Amino acid sequence: MRKDYRNFRTDKIKQLMTTNETNSKKHPTLQSFISKMSADKEVTKVVIDVEPEIVKYLGEQKYYNGFVKKKRAGDYVRMTFLSGSLMGFSRWFMLYGDHAKIVEPLELNDMVAEIAENIFEKT
């Protein structure tokens, strides 16, 4: 009805049943969804490469940080986010930063480095 992307938590489904109804509606492309999100709210596209064995530890938090998609990229899993707060994202990234690298935006590297320097100064 809304002609938009929806997220569903499969762990909350209590019952499923097969019907004869078909869904013939065309879903918007992911790129159009990203464009709409960017226009509706001030968000920044963030792309990080994460070591594959670490991805499972990102858990539900990745959704709170604007997770959009992931795909294999060489030895890493490339993850794309639409973040409403680069500072918030940078602090979350610090949890896994030794197993990941920032692809974009480059200013996120500076934010993470500044947090790390502040931590180092207090030790």
N, C-alpha and C positions, 0 to 999 in steps of 0.2 A: 504494500500500500504506500509506503513512504519512498519507494524507489531509492533506497540508500543501503549502505552496508550496516549489518548488525552483528554484534558479538553475542554468542551463546555459550554458557558454561555447561558442558555436557555432564559434569558431575552433579548438576542440579536437576537433571531430567529424571523424573520418577517413573514415567511410563511412556512407551512408544507403541504406536499401532499403524499398520499399513492401511491406506485408503486408496480409493480409485481416483482421487483428485490429482490433477497435474498442475505443475507450476510452469506457465509459459511466459512469465514476465522476464524481461531482459534486465540483467543486473548492470549497474554502471561500472565502468572500468575503475580499477584501483587508482589510476592516475587522476581521474576526475574526482574521486573521493578525497585524495590528498589535496588537490587544488581547492576543493570546497572547504575542507578543514582549515587550510591556510588562510582562506578569505574570511571565514567566520570568526576565527580566533587568531590572535597573534601567536603563531607557533614557528619553530625553527626545525628544519629537517636536520636530523643527526644520523650519521652513519658510522658504525663501529664494526671492526673485525674482531671476533671473539674466538678463542680456541674452542674447537668442537666439544671437548670433554667438559667445558665450563658452562656451556649454554643451559644445561638442565638446572643449574644452580640459580639462574636468573629468576626462575619461578614467576609468580604472579606479579612481582615488582616491575617486570618489564612492561606490563600493561599500564601500570600507574605512571610510567615514564614515557608513554606514548608509542609503544611498540606497534609497528605497521606490518613489517614483513621480514623474512630471513631467507637467505639462499647461500649455497656453498660458493666460496671464493678462494680457490687454491687450498691452502692449509687451514683456512679460517672459515667461520660462518659469518657472513656479512649481514648485519642487522640494521634495519632502518626504523627510525622513530620520528614522531612529530612531537617535539617537546615544547611545553608551555613555559618552561623555566630552565635556561641553560645552567644557572647556578645549581638548581636542584638536581639536574641531570649530572653535572660534574661531580657532585658529592656522592651520588649513587654509583657513578662510574668508578670512583675510588675503591669501592668494595672489590671490584674485579679487574682493576686497571693493570695489574701485573700479568694478566692473562688476556689482555685485549689491547687494541690500538684504535685511536680516533682517525677516521677517514675524513669526515667533515662535520661541522665547520672547523676550520683551523683555530679559531679563537677559543674553542673548547679546550684545546691543549694548554693554552695560557691559563685558563681558569683552573684546570686540574693542577698545573705546576704551581700556581700561587697557593692553592690549598696545601699542597705537599710541603712547600717552603714554610708556611705558617706552622704546620705540624712539627717540622724539623726544628724550627726556632724554639719551640716550647719543650723540647726534650733535652 
